[in-house]
């Protein structure tokens, strides 16, 4: 298992070590070539061939040395160069052959001609170059020792070759995260306090015979702080925190995952008490034997080993296994049984109170206008997770810094909310005048429904500035957040609000556009769920006809199981169509009844592009928008002050005033 490096032990495979390694390898190669001579080797000549060449002047040098190990007779090795500088080798069987060759050499060397002299040398005995034998051995041994030392003290990339079956878990002994860093999860923290107490005072529980949960599974949507809570538990208990991802167990080689699981638990038990945290456990803990093509053998072996290790703990061993997932529905039942993961803690999206606390945590080091309350920000962000809120405050700080502001203002937070929900504004996108009018009336239609429908959501913002794939959007928030329940009337009014934009287009322009595409999808999905899942149809009764499929490995396209006849399917379609038509008619009645308000909101949207809740309240009460009318009046006054006395200038001024009034 990977552990924290000792700062005093510096890794050996730095740049200088690599240079030494390369130099050693080069010297080894050179010595090998030197020891074994030419790769092609000398030409071997028979004795008769050698004598013929010697008599005809084809030999330029001769070196004779006795062969070692010869006991019955004197044999000699002959080597040297030919006339064309090529190397040769030959052998004499006895002294007579040696004397014959020596006589021939003496004749050439004593004829008075230097051009045909032959270099002759007799080496009395066999010579051994011990350096040529020992030096390569020393080099090879040095390279092997260097490799072993580097793999023991080098970085993780080199150690993987030797530690392939070792766990990839990382340990953090000095954990600084505490429950003070976790906000909006009071119930979850209370649930985990007894685990902290057990890690601090295990004797109290052991004397009573109590068994602390061996495993705690943190379940919830992404970004709700499951990993943060696990780190905070380790920080509060002041114990080592082993962190590993579920995907770290799986490799292309069979058996590696099971080996890593064994190694991980072995190391954790030697450092008990500690917390072993497995993030995204669904990567390795999926149900066995499922899928279109059968099970995944390597993953199932890893899961089996995980089950064995978790069930093999001794009581009160001091190792607490914590895991996190947002797909608890696909985990293997054997993993979820008591004795393995005894306890499930659901970490959901925070309510408005929780969001206030989370915003306080993420605003500790940020300069915010004191007049801005966290309650106001939390009210604008229903459904946001802790990660969303952290991103929101970071985006607001970036926007303030971009404008060189000394602190974060409310417009920065408002823009950050829009960026997190819909993406950055695309002000460069060009719309035709007709398109802009359609978008303005579409968004105004949503706003009118939200204003005039009794139990509808409150309109907080309307804009026709495009963001993402939307030409504009309407921020409508509920008066009170619904944590669990939605009534039938709430769902119907939600559908009416979604259809308000399309109805406004039809009433004003007597035609419809593609702008309501997403609204129709959402309203149809709500209506179908009312009939098939919630049993809200008087005609079909309180029966669930569709549900999320248990065969989650078939993919999202197969996400619904339908156990009903074709006749029931026809009835469901009729009921859905009836709900949509009924809500459409109600939306049309409201729009036609308050068409003046629709036109006023659309008019100001075309002028200022964005209306806040305060602007909308003012329009509803006074049928005017003072911030725009005041600017218009000041522009008219400026025009009147600059009027020229000439008739032509007066006419131009009158035309300009008329245009502004229009």
N, C-alpha and C positions, 0 to 999 in steps of 0.2 A: 504494500500500500504506500502511495506517495505521501511523504510527510514534509513538514516545513524544513527547509535547508538551514544548516548551521552556518551563520554568517562568517564564522572563523575558518570554515573549510571552503576554500575557493575552488571552483571547478577547474579541472586540469585541461580540458580541451579548448583552450583559448587559442589565439592566433599563433603565438610562439610555439605551442605544442604541436599544432598542425604543421608548422614549418619543419620542426624536428622530425616529425613522422615522414614527411615527404623526402627529406634529406636522407634518412635512414633507408628508405625504400630505393632511392636512386643508387646509393652506395652498394646495397645488396645486389641490385641488378648488374652493376659494373663488376663487382667481385665474382659473380657467377660467370659472366662472360670471360673474365680474366682467368678464372680457375680452369674452365673447360676449353679454353682456347677458341679458335675460329669455329664458327657454327658449321661451316662446310667441311672442315677437317682436312688434313694433308692427304696427298695421293699415295696409296700404298703400292710399292713396287716389289716385284719378285727379285730374287737374288740375281738371276741371269740378266734380267732387264736392267738392273742397277749397274752390273758390270759392263754391259754394252754401252750404256749411256756414259759411264765413267771413261771408257776407252775412246769414245767419240767426242769427248769434250762437252757433254750435255749436263755435267754436274759442276756447280760453282762452289759449293761448300759441303763439307762432310763433318758430322759430329758422331762419334762412336762412344757408346757406354755399355758396360756389362749389364745383362738382365739380372734383376734380383730374383732370388729363389731358385736359381738353376743349380742343381747339385751334381748331376751325372756328367755334364760337359759344359764347356765355356761357350755361351751364346751371347750375341751382341745386338743392340738396337742401333740402327743407323738412321740419321735424319739430317735434313739440310734443305738447300734450295737448288732448283734446276736452273737451266740457262735462262728460262723465261720468268724467273723469280717465283715460280710456284713452289710450294713446300711438298716434300716427299717424306716417306718413311719406309724402311726396309730392315731386314734382319739377316745376320750371319749365324750360321749353325755352329761354327767352330773357329779355332784359331787360324786354320789354313785359309779359309775364305777371307778372314781379316787381313792376313799377310798378303794375299793376292791383290786385294784392293789397295793396300798401302803401297805396294810396289808400283802400281799404275799411277798413283798420286805422286810418288817421288819422281817418276819419269817426266811427268808434266812440269813439276816444280823445278827440275834441274836441267831443262832443255835450254835455258837462257832466255826464254820468252816470258815476259810478265803477264801478257794478255790471257794466257791459258792456265795460269796458276790456280790451284784449288785450295781453298781454306780448309785446313784439316785440324781437328781437335779431338783428343782422346780424354774422356772423363773417367777417371780411375774407378769410381764406385757409384752406386745408385744414390741420388740426392733426393731428399724429401723437403718440400716447401710447407712446413707446418702452418705458416700463416694462411696459405690458400685453403687449408682444411679447416682450421679453427675459426677463422674470421667469418665465413658464411654462417657457421653454427651460432656464433655469438650474435650476429645480426638478426637471424631468425628468432632466436630466443628473446632478444630485446624488443622486436616488433610485437611478439605475442604478449609479453609482459606489459608493454605500453597500451595495447588494446584493452587488456583486462582492467588496468588501472583507470583508463578513460571511461570505460563503461560503468565502473563503480562510482566514479566521482563526476561524471559528465552530466550534461543536461538531459531532459526527458526524452528528446528525440533520439539520442544515442542509446539510452537505457531501455527503450522499448524493444530493441532487438533481443535483449536478454531478459526483460521483465514483461514478456508478452502476456503471461497469464496473471500478472499482478493487478490488483484493484486500482482503478483510476480515482478513487476517493481522495479528496483533499481535506486536510485537517486545519482547523483554526482554533488554537488553544486560548488565545487572549481575545475573547469575543467582546466587543464594545456595544453591540446592539442590545437594548433592553426594552422593556415594555413602554418606556417613555417615548420610544421612537415609533410605537404602534398606536394609531388612533382609530377611532370608529369601530373597534372590535372588542367592546367591554365584555360581552358574554363569552367570546372565544378565549379571552385572557383568563377569565374566571375558571373556565373549563380546564385550562392547562396549568393552573397554579399548583394543583396537588402533585403534578409530575415534577415541578420545580422543587416542591417541598420534599418529595421522595429522594431526588438526587442530592439534596442538601442533608437530609436527615433520614437515611434509609433504616436506621435501627428502630425508629418508632413504628414503622410499618411492619418490619420483620418480627418484632415482639408480639404484635397482634395477629400474625399469620396472614397479613394482607398481601395480595399480589398486585403490584402496580401494572397497568396495561403495558403489554409488550410492544404494541404498535399503536400509533395514532395516525389516522388518515385525515389530512386536511383537504376538504372538497370545496370547490367554488369556481366561479367564472375567472377567466384570466385577468390578472392585474389587481386582484383584491387583497394581496399581501400575504399569501400562504407561506412563501419562502421567508419573508420578513418575520413572520410570527415564529417560525421554527428557529431562526437565528436568535430571536429575542428570548426564547425559552432557554437556549444554551447560555446566553449572556446573563440571564437572571440567575441560573443555577451555577454559573461560573465553572462549566465543564467543557471538555473538548467537543467541538462540533465537526463531525465528518459529513462532507457534502459530496454527493455524486448524482449524476443524471442517469435516468433509466436507459438512455441510449448508449452510455459508456460501457455497458456490459456486452453489447452485441458486436460481433466481428464476423468476418467472412469465414473464419475457421471454426469448425465444430468443436465445442467443448471449452472455448476460451471464456465465454460468459459465465459458465458454472464455476470455472477456476477462479475468476475474479470475485464472484460472490463468496466463495469459501475464504479467499484471502482477506476480503473486506471484513467479514465477521470475525475472523481470527484476530486481526489487528484491533478491531473495536473492543473485543473482550479483554485484550491485554491492556487497554487504556481505560477500562471501566472505572468509575461511572462516566458515561459519555452519551452523546446523542448522535445517532446515525440517520442522516436525512437523505432520502431518495426523491429527487425532483422528477416530475413527469413520469411517475411509475407506470403509467399505462403503456409506455413504450416497451416494457418487458413483462408487464402483468396482465396482458390481454387474455381473454378466455382461450383455453386450449381446444384444439380440434375444430376450429371454426374457419370460415372463409370458403370461397368458391373452389380453391385449389387444395384444400386441406390445410393442416396446421403448418406452422413454421417451426421446423425441428430444432434449430439452434435456440430460438426464443423460448420454446417450451422446455428445453433442457435447463436453460437459465432460470426460468420460473420454478421448475421443480426443485432446483437447488436452493432457491430463495425460500420456498415453502419449508424445506427441510431445515434450513438454518434458523428460520424464525420459530419453528416448532421445537427446535433442539435446545433452546435456552434453558439454563437452570433457573429456578425461581429466584427473583430478585438479583439477577446477575449484574444489574447496573447499566445495561445497554438498552436504551429506549430507541426504537425505530420509529421515525416520523417520515411520512411521505405526503406528496402533494399531487393532485390531479384535478383536471376539469372534466374528465370523462369517466366518472365512477361507474357508469352503466356498462362499460365494456370490460371491467376488471373480472378476473376469474373468481368464482364463488369461494374456492378453497383459500384464496388470499384474504377474503373478507370475513372469514369465520372468527369467532372468539378464540383467543389463544395466539392469533397472529395480529391482525388489526382489530383490537378489542373495541376501539372507540373511533367514531367518525365525528369530526368537528366541521360544520359547514361554515365557510367564510363567504358571506354574501356581499352584495353591493351595499354600501352604507346608506343609511337614511339621512335626512337633513341634519340631524344632530351629529351624526358620525362624520358627515362631510365638513361641518364646521371645525371639528377637532382635527381632521386630516389637513385642512387648509392651514390651520395654525402651525402644524408640524412642518409643512412644506414652505412656510413663510418666515421661518425663524431668521434666516440670513438675507431677507429681501426687504427693501425699503418701499413701503406701501403708504399711500395717503391715509392719514389717521381717520379721515371721514368715511372711508370705505369699511363696511362691516362684513365680517366673514359670513354672517347670516344671509346677507344680500347675495353674495356670490354663491352660497350653497343652494339658495332658492332657485337660481338660474341653471343649476347643473344636476337635475334629477337623473338617476341612472348612471352617473359617473362613478368609476372605481377609483381606488387610491392612486393607481398609475395614471389615470386620466387627469386627476386633480393635480398631481405633481407636474405633469406635462403642461397643464393649463397655466399654472403659476410660472413655469419656466418660459412659456411662450409670451406671457404678459411682460416678464422681465426683459426678454429679448426685444419686444416691440418698444418698450420704454427706452432701452439703451440705443436702439436704432434712431429714435427721435431726439436723443441727447437730453432726456428728461431726468431730473434728479430723483424722481420716485415714480412708482407705478400708480397710474390713475385709473379711474373706472372705465374710460374708453379703451384702455389697453386690455383690461380684463374682459370687456365685452367683445372686443375683436378676437381675443384668445379663445373665448368660448366658441365663436363661429369657426375659427380655424380648426379647433379640435373636432367639432361636430361635422363640418362640411368641407374643410380644406380652405386654402387661402383664396381671397377674393381675386377674380379675374376681370379687373377693370378694363383691360385692353381688348376684351372681346367686344366685337362690334355687332350691334343689333340694328335692324331696320326700325323705322318709326312704328310700323304696324306690329312687329314682334314685341317691341317694348310696351306698347299699349296692351297687347294680349297678356303679357306677363304681369303687368300692373293690375289689371282687372282680375286675373286669376288669383293672385296673392290677396287682393282686396276681398275676393269672395270668401277665402278661408277666414280672413279676419272678421268679416261681418257675421259669419256663422258662429265664430267663437265669442263675439260680443253679445249677440242677441239670443243664442241658445242658452236656456236657463242653467243647465248643469254641464255646460261645455268647459273646456280648458280656457284659462285666461291667456289672452294674446299679450306677449311680452315684447315682441319685435316682428316687424314686417320689412322685408327688403327685396328689391329687384336687382341687387348686385349679384351677378352670377358667381357661384362657388361650386367647384367640382363639376358634376354633370348637370347641376340644377341651374335654371335661369334666375331663380329667386327662391326664397323660402320664408316660412312662417314659424316663429318660435312660440309655441303654445304650451303652457305649463299648467298642470292641475292645481286647483285650489288647495287640495290636500293630497299628499302622496298615497297611492294605493300600494301597500306592501305585498298583499297576497290576493285580494279579492277584487273582481270587477263585476258589477251587476249587468243585467241584460240592457237596462236603459243606458248605462255608461257606454257599452259597446255600440249600441245603435247611434248614440250621439257622436261617438268617435267616427263612425262611418259617414254620418251626415257632414261632419266637419271636413273629412277627406274629400267628399264630393262637391264641396262648396266652390272650389276653383273652377271645375269643369262646368258647373251650373252657371257661374258668372259669365264665362265665355259665351255660353249659348244664349243667355238673356241679352247681353250687350251687343254681340256681333252676329247673332243668329247663325253661328257656326262653331265648330269645336276644333281643337288642335291636339297635338300629341303631348302637350305639356302636362296632362293629367295621367300619364302612363303609370307612374309609381303610385299615385293616389288610388288608381283603380286596382292595382295589384294588392295593395294593403287592405283596402276595403273588402275585396273579394275573399282574401284570406281570413279576415275577421269573421265575415258572414259564414263561411264554410266551417270554421271552427265552432261557431255558435251552434250549428246544426249537428255536425258529426262528432264533436268531442265534448261539448258542454251540455248537450241535451236540452237546448233552449227552443226547440220547435214544438208547438202545440200539436201539430199534425203528426209528426214522427215520434213524439214522446221523448221521455228522459232516457234515451238509449245512446251509448257510445258506439258509433259505426266505424270510426277510424281511430287509430292510435299509432304512436311511434313504434316502428318495427323493432323487434328484438334482434333481428339479424343485422346488427350494425355493421358487419364486415362486408355486406353487399354494396355499400356505398350510400351516399346521400340521396341518389336518385330513386332508391328503393325504400325511402324512409317511412312510408305509410303502409300498414297492413289493412286490407279491405275485405271484411268477412260479411258481405251482404250481396243480395241478388241484383240483377240488372233493373228490376222494377224499383227497388229501394234507391238505386243510383239515380234513376230518373226523378224520383220524388225529392231526393236531396238537391238535385240541380234546380228543380222548380222552387224549392224553399229558398235556396240561395238567391235565385233570381228575384223572388218576391221581396226579400229583405233589401236588396240593392235598389229595386224600383221604388219601394216605399220610402227609403231614406232619400233617394234622389228627388222624389216629389216634395218631401218636407224641406229639403234644402232649397228647391226652386221657389217654394212658397215664401220662405224667409228672405231670399234674395230679392224677389219682386216686391215684397212688402217694404224693404229697407233699401230700395234702389238708390235713393238720394245719398244715403250714407256710403254705399258702395262707390258711387261716382266721386264723392268727396275724397275718400281714402285713396282711390286710384289716381285722382288729380294730384294730390300732394306726394304720392309715391313717384309719379313721373317727374315732379319738380325736385324733391330732395332725396329720392331713392331709398331712404331708410327711415322708418318711423319706429320710435320706442313706445313703451307702454304709456309713458306720460303724454306723448304726442297723440296717441290714439284716444286716451281718456279726454284730452282737450277737444279733439275733433268730435267725439260723441256728445260732449256737453255743449260746445259753442258752435259746432259746424265750421270751425276755423282752426288754423295753425298759426299762432302768434309769431313764432320765430321766423317763419317764412314771410308772413304778411308784413312784419316790421322791416325786414330787409328790402322787400319790394317797395314799401312806402319811402324808405330812405333813398332808394334809387330814383324814385319819382321826384323827390325834393331836389336831388342833385341835378336832374334834368331841367327843372324849372329855374334853378339859380343860374344856370349857364345859358339861358335863352338869349338869343341875339335880337336886337331891335329891328333888324331887317325883316321884311315880309317873308323872304325865302327861308330865313333861319327859323321864324316862328312856325312856318308850315312843317319844316323838318322836325322841330321840337314836338309839335302836336302829333305828328305821325309816330314819333318814338314813344310818347306817353300812351298813345292808343295801343301800340304793340305791347307795352309793359302791362297795361290794364287787361288786355286780352289774355 
